[in-house]
Amino acid sequence: MTRLIRLLVICAGLAGVASAQTSPSQTLDALLAEVRQLRVAVERSMSIGPRVQVLLQRLQIQQTAVTRLSRDLEDIRSQITHENLEVTSGEKAIADAEERARQEQNPAMKQAREERQRQFKSNIETHKAVEQQLQARAGEIATQLQVEQGKLEALEARLDALDKQLDAPPRQ
C-alpha cells in the first residue's frame, strides 16, 4: 500500500514538472481549444433540447392515439363476439321451435310457435346485420391503427436519431 502511495506521489511530481515545462502559449492554446469544444457542446445542446421536447410531446400524443384505437378495436371485437353468440343462440332457438312446431297437434299453438320462429329469424337477421357493420368498423379501425402505429414508429426513430446526435462527439 505504501509503495502505491509513493508511486502516485512520484507520478504527480513528474506530471508537475512536465506541466511546468509547457510554455504559456501552449497552455493558452489548450484552454482555447477546450473553450471552443465547450461552446460547440452547449450550442448543440441548446439546438437539440427543444427538438427533443417537441418530439417527446408528439410521441406522447401519438401513443395516446394508438392506445385509444387499440381499446376501440378491442371493444368492437368484443361486440362482434357478442353478436356471434346471439346468432348462434337464435339459430338453436329456431331449431328447437321448428321441432316443437312439428310435434304440436294444436293448430293455434302450432301457429304461435311458427310466429315465434319468424321472430327468431328476424332477430338473427338483425344480429347478422349489426355484426357486418361491426366487422366493417373493425376493419376501418384496424387500418387506422396500423397508420397511427407507423407514425409512432417514425417518431420513435426520430427520437433515436436525436439521441444518437447527443451521444456523438461534438464537431469542431
C-alpha positions in Angstrom: 0.0 0.0 0.0 2.8 2.4 0.9 4.6 1.5 -2.4 1.4 2.5 -4.3 1.2 5.9 -2.5 4.9 6.5 -3.1 4.4 5.7 -6.8 1.5 8.1 -7.0 3.5 10.9 -5.4 6.3 10.3 -7.8 4.0 10.3 -10.8 2.3 13.5 -9.5 5.7 15.2 -9.1 6.7 14.2 -12.7 3.4 15.5 -14.0 4.0 18.8 -12.3 7.5 19.0 -13.7 6.2 18.2 -17.2 3.4 20.8 -17.0 5.9 23.3 -15.7 7.9 22.7 -18.9 5.0 23.6 -21.2 5.0 27.2 -22.4 2.3 29.7 -21.5 1.2 29.9 -25.2 0.7 26.1 -25.3 -1.4 26.3 -22.1 -3.4 29.2 -23.6 -4.0 27.2 -26.9 -5.1 24.2 -24.9 -7.6 26.3 -22.9 -8.9 28.0 -26.1 -9.5 24.6 -27.7 -11.3 23.4 -24.6 -13.5 26.6 -24.5 -14.3 26.1 -28.2 -15.3 22.4 -27.6 -17.5 23.6 -24.7 -19.2 26.2 -26.8 -19.9 23.7 -29.6 -21.3 21.3 -27.0 -23.5 24.0 -25.4 -24.8 25.1 -28.9 -25.6 21.5 -29.8 -27.4 21.0 -26.5 -29.4 24.2 -27.0 -30.4 23.3 -30.5 -31.3 19.7 -29.9 -33.0 20.2 -26.5 -36.2 21.9 -27.7 -36.5 19.5 -30.6 -36.4 16.6 -28.2 -39.1 18.2 -26.0 -41.4 18.8 -29.0 -40.7 15.2 -30.2 -41.5 13.8 -26.8 -44.8 15.7 -26.7 -45.7 14.4 -30.2 -44.7 10.9 -29.1 -47.0 11.1 -26.1 -49.9 12.3 -28.2 -49.3 9.6 -30.8 -49.1 6.9 -28.1 -52.4 8.1 -26.7 -54.0 7.8 -30.2 -52.6 4.3 -30.6 -53.9 3.3 -27.2 -57.3 4.7 -27.9 -57.6 2.9 -31.2 -56.4 -0.3 -29.7 -59.0 -0.1 -27.0 -61.7 0.8 -29.6 -60.7 -2.2 -31.7 -60.8 -4.5 -28.7 -64.3 -3.2 -27.7 -65.6 -3.7 -31.3 -64.2 -7.2 -31.4 -66.0 -8.0 -28.1 -69.2 -6.7 -29.6 -68.7 -8.9 -32.6 -68.2 -11.9 -30.4 -71.5 -11.0 -28.5 -73.4 -10.7 -31.8 -72.0 -14.1 -32.9 -73.2 -15.6 -29.7 -76.6 -14.1 -30.3 -76.8 -15.5 -33.8 -75.8 -19.0 -32.6 -78.3 -18.8 -29.7 -81.0 -17.7 -32.1 -80.3 -20.5 -34.6 -80.5 -23.1 -31.8 -83.8 -21.5 -30.7 -85.2 -21.7 -34.2 -84.2 -25.4 -34.5 -85.9 -26.1 -31.1 -89.0 -24.1 -32.2 -89.2 -25.9 -35.5 -89.0 -29.3 -33.7 -91.8 -28.3 -31.3 -93.9 -26.9 -34.1 -93.7 -30.2 -36.0 -94.7 -32.1 -32.9 -97.5 -29.7 -32.0 -101.0 -31.1 -32.6 -103.0 -28.0 -31.7 -103.2 -25.7 -34.8 -103.3 -22.5 -32.7 -100.2 -23.5 -30.7 -98.5 -24.6 -33.9 -99.2 -21.2 -35.4 -97.9 -19.4 -32.3 -94.7 -21.5 -32.5 -94.3 -20.7 -36.2 -94.7 -17.0 -35.4 -92.1 -17.3 -32.7 -89.8 -18.9 -35.3 -90.3 -15.8 -37.6 -89.4 -13.6 -34.7 -86.2 -15.5 -34.0 -85.3 -15.3 -37.7 -85.9 -11.6 -37.7 -83.7 -11.2 -34.6 -81.0 -13.3 -36.2 -81.0 -11.2 -39.3 -80.8 -8.1 -37.2 -77.8 -9.5 -35.3 -76.1 -10.5 -38.5 -76.6 -7.0 -39.9 -75.1 -5.5 -36.8 -72.2 -8.0 -36.9 -71.5 -7.0 -40.5 -71.5 -3.3 -39.6 -69.2 -4.0 -36.7 -66.8 -6.1 -38.9 -66.6 -3.2 -41.3 -65.9 -0.8 -38.5 -63.3 -3.1 -37.0 -61.6 -3.2 -40.4 -61.5 0.6 -40.6 -60.1 0.9 -37.1 -57.5 -1.8 -37.7 -56.3 0.1 -40.8 -56.3 3.4 -38.9 -54.4 1.7 -36.0 -51.7 0.5 -38.4 -51.3 4.0 -39.8 -51.0 5.5 -36.3 -48.6 2.8 -35.2 -46.5 3.6 -38.3 -46.5 7.3 -37.2 -45.5 6.3 -33.7 -42.6 4.2 -35.0 -41.4 7.1 -37.2 -41.4 9.4 -34.2 -39.5 6.8 -32.1 -36.9 6.6 -34.9 -36.6 10.4 -35.0 -36.1 10.4 -31.2 -33.5 7.7 -31.5 -31.7 9.8 -34.2 -31.7 12.8 -31.8 -30.4 10.6 -29.0 -27.5 9.5 -31.3 -26.8 13.1 -32.1 -26.5 13.8 -28.4 -24.2 10.9 -27.9 -21.9 11.7 -30.9 -18.7 13.6 -30.2 -19.0 17.4 -30.9 -17.8 18.7 -34.2 -15.1 21.3 -34.1 
